């Protein structure tokens, strides 16, 4: 999905892989592998790609079909939040439910600890 979206955005703008790679500071061969779905960018590079194409990370990851970048008035996700969602996207639906249960349990423990004070 990511590779298809990257290629679509690049071809819409009629630019070369080399141009994208140079602009975001990676090798052209690395970028080519992203488009071929043979390699996945790290969180920082994913954000650079979204910024370069002026689309949301969610669009690049296939979480939405709307390529519009996030509403600038909304709070952008932190690096940790982006990483969490990026990794979460790789899980099966069953594993996503398990992850949600773990997060809710961690929140419960944190609230319990905070209420001790």
C-alpha positions in Angstrom: 0.0 0.0 0.0 2.7 2.5 1.0 4.7 2.0 -2.2 1.7 2.4 -4.4 0.7 5.6 -2.7 4.3 7.0 -2.9 4.5 6.2 -6.6 1.1 7.7 -7.2 2.0 11.0 -5.5 5.4 11.2 -7.2 3.9 10.5 -10.7 1.1 13.0 -10.1 3.8 15.6 -9.5 5.9 14.4 -12.5 9.1 14.2 -10.5 11.8 11.5 -10.4 12.6 9.1 -7.6 16.0 10.8 -7.4 14.3 14.2 -6.7 12.3 12.8 -3.9 15.2 11.0 -2.4 17.5 14.0 -2.5 14.9 16.3 -1.0 14.3 14.0 2.0 18.0 13.0 2.4 18.0 9.3 1.4 19.5 7.3 -1.4 17.5 6.9 -4.6 17.8 3.1 -4.3 16.3 3.2 -0.8 13.4 5.3 -2.1 12.9 2.9 -5.0 12.6 0.0 -2.6 9.9 1.9 -0.7 7.9 2.3 -3.9 8.4 -1.4 -4.7 7.2 -2.4 -1.1 10.6 -4.1 -0.6 11.5 -1.9 2.3 9.7 0.3 4.9 10.8 3.7 6.0 11.4 4.5 9.6 9.1 6.9 11.4 11.2 10.0 10.7 11.5 9.2 7.0 7.8 8.4 6.8 7.0 11.9 8.2 9.4 13.5 5.8 7.7 11.7 2.9 4.3 12.9 4.1 5.5 16.5 4.4 7.2 16.4 1.0 4.0 15.2 -0.7 1.8 17.3 1.6 -0.3 14.3 2.5 -1.0 12.7 5.9 0.9 9.7 7.2 -2.4 8.0 7.5 -2.9 8.3 3.8 0.5 6.9 3.0 -0.2 4.0 5.3 -3.6 3.3 3.8 -5.5 4.2 6.9 -7.5 6.8 4.9 -8.1 7.4 1.2 -8.0 11.1 1.7 -4.6 12.4 0.8 -5.2 15.8 2.4 -2.6 16.6 5.0 -3.8 16.9 8.6 -5.7 19.9 9.6 -3.0 22.3 10.9 -5.2 23.4 13.8 -5.3 19.9 15.2 -2.5 18.7 17.5 0.0 16.7 15.4 0.8 13.3 16.7 4.0 12.9 18.6 6.8 10.7 17.3 5.8 8.0 19.7 2.1 8.2 18.7 3.1 8.0 15.0 5.3 5.0 15.7 2.6 3.3 17.7 0.0 3.7 14.9 2.6 2.7 12.3 3.4 -0.5 14.2 -0.3 -1.1 15.1 -1.2 -1.1 11.4 1.0 -4.2 10.8 -1.1 -6.3 13.3 -4.0 -8.5 12.6 -7.4 -7.4 13.9 -7.3 -9.8 16.7 -3.8 -8.6 17.8 -5.0 -5.0 17.5 -7.8 -5.8 20.0 -5.2 -7.4 22.4 -3.0 -4.3 22.1 -6.0 -2.1 22.9 -6.7 -4.2 26.0 -3.0 -3.8 27.1 -3.2 0.0 26.6 -6.4 0.3 28.5 -4.8 -1.8 31.3 -1.8 0.5 31.4 -4.0 3.5 31.6 -6.0 1.9 34.4 -2.7 1.3 36.4 -1.6 4.9 35.7 -4.9 6.3 36.9 -4.8 4.0 40.0 -1.3 5.2 40.8 -2.3 8.9 40.3 -5.3 8.5 42.6 -3.0 7.4 45.5 -1.6 10.9 45.8 
